[in-house]
Each structure stands twice: as C-alpha cells, then as structure tokens.
Amino acid sequence: MRARRIPPWALALVLAGAVLTLAPLLWVLALSFKDNAALMADTHSVFSAPYTLDNYRNLFGNGDVFRWIGNSLIVAIGQTAGVLALSSLAGYGFARLEFPGGRVLFVIVLLGLAVPEQAVIIARHQLFSAVALHNSYPALILPGLSAPFGVFLMTQYFRAIPRDIDEAAMLDGASRWRIFWRVLLPLTIPAQATLGIFTFLSAWNDYWWPLISATNRDMFTLTVGIASTQMNFAQTEGLGFLMAQAVFAGAPILIVYLFFQKYIVQAVAGAAGR
C-alpha cells in the first residue's frame, strides 16, 4: 500500500509549533550566556555579542546549588522507586487476586485522582509536624508515594496480560510471588518506564510541598533553592546567573527523557494496541 504524503501546510504547522515551543527555551539559554550588568541595562542585548561563561563559573562555585541538586536527586529517585514498587504490587493485586472488597478498594484508590493536593496540605503539614519529620528526606519523599494514577496504570497493564501465562507458571509449580517477580513484572517494563519517568519529572519539578516542609536551607530542593534567589526581580544574583541555574536544573530532565523515550513510545503504542 502506498504511503500517504504529508501536505506541505501540515509540515509548516508542525514547524511553527516547534518554533513556538522552543523559543522560550532558547531565550533562557541565550540569557544564561550574557553578562548580568548588560542584562540589567537592556535585556535586548541578548541578541548581540559579547557572550560569557561567567554565569556558569559562578554556578559551579556556589556550593548551595550542588546541595540542592543532591536533595532533588534523592527525593526524585526515592519517590520513583517507591511509586514503582507500590504501584506494581497494588496493580498485580487488583488485576490478578480476588479478595473481599477489592472492587470497592480500587474505586477508593481512583477517587484519589479527584482530590487536589491543596485540599490535604494542612492535614499533611500537621501530621509531619506531630512526628517531627519536617526538614528531612522522609518528609519530602513519603507524600509522593501516594500515586493513584500509578496504581490504575499498572492494574490496567496487568489485566491486559493473558491469564494463560499465570496458569502455565502455576502448573510448573511457581508461587504467586515468583509469577509476579519473574514472569509478569518483566512484561510491564514499558509501563513501568513511563510511570517512572513521569514520577521522576513530577518529583524533580515539585515546588509546593518542598516549600512548606523544607524550611532549612540545607534541605531545599533545586526548585525551592532557585526560587529563594529570585527575590526583587533577580536583583540579588543577576538575571543571567538565574538563567544558568534554570538551564542546569533542566539538564537532568532532558537526559532522563533522551535515555528512556523509547519506553514511552512502546507504552503508548502498547496501550493503543490493547
């Protein structure tokens, strides 16, 4: 069958959309290479030389930034690992096990998708205050482990796997845990990769809860740390320095996506096919 040719106007629209999407990113990147004094006088100087690496030199000389990046990595990796473990176990339980109240419990989990974080933020703050966990990694990680979408995604993915696989493994004497760990879990890698990427991105970019829980500067995540230097329209550190921080903060996200984008495509294609 002959492939259908994409009309030129469609390509032009896609190109225009790409330019509009990339323009703010390129603007931030260009600002990061400009001298702060020049930007204070006129931000339009970004379109003309000279350019400098001083902002990045100052960035690498600022110990707080690396501390904040380390905190963000610990929180993002901890939340991602926890969500993957809990969502996979819960998804397998809802999809493969029959137990009293299972359907009702699954509906209750899905209702969590309708509850905004702002609705429980006061109760959450009081809870962590009561157990003296603020300004600690557990306080920053544990709330993110509640992932109704992750449970739903893994449940649907496990349900799409034929039960004949379980039955064949049981005939070979495999236990429930062995079937889950050795047989079914490897088949869900595309869904896990997708869930892991979205969880990592959400944890890395989270600002609301770290702003409330982390009041100690040493426990700031990167988002809170960068925001703390942006008072009075970036007069404290300089606009170019702040843009260099933004570029540095976004680099890990870009790297994660480039390495795992094939799993996102596989998961979307698999969901569409099912």
Sequence and secondary structure as in RCSB ss.txt:
>XXXX:A:sequence
MRARRIPPWALALVLAGAVLTLAPLLWVLALSFKDNAALMADTHSVFSAPYTLDNYRNLFGNGDVFRWIGNSLIV
AIGQTAGVLALSSLAGYGFARLEFPGGRVLFVIVLLGLAVPEQAVIIARHQLFSAVALHNSYPALILPGLSAPFG
VFLMTQYFRAIPRDIDEAAMLDGASRWRIFWRVLLPLTIPAQATLGIFTFLSAWNDYWWPLISATNRDMFTLTVG
IASTQMNFAQTEGLGFLMAQAVFAGAPILIVYLFFQKYIVQAVAGAAGR
>XXXX:A:secstr
       HHHHHHHHHHHHHHHHHHHHHHHHHTS HHHHHH GGGGGSS   SHHHHHHHT HHHHHHHHHHHHH
HHHHHHHHHHHHHHHHHHHHH   TTHHHHHHHHHHGGGS HHHHHHHHHHHHHHTT SSSHHHHHGGGG  HHH
HHHHHHHHHHS THHHHHHHHTT  HHHIIIIIIGGGGHHHHHHHHHHHHHHHHH  HHHHHH  SGGG  HHHH
HHHT HHHHTTT HHHHHHHHHHHHHHHHHHHHHHHHHHHHHHHHHHH 
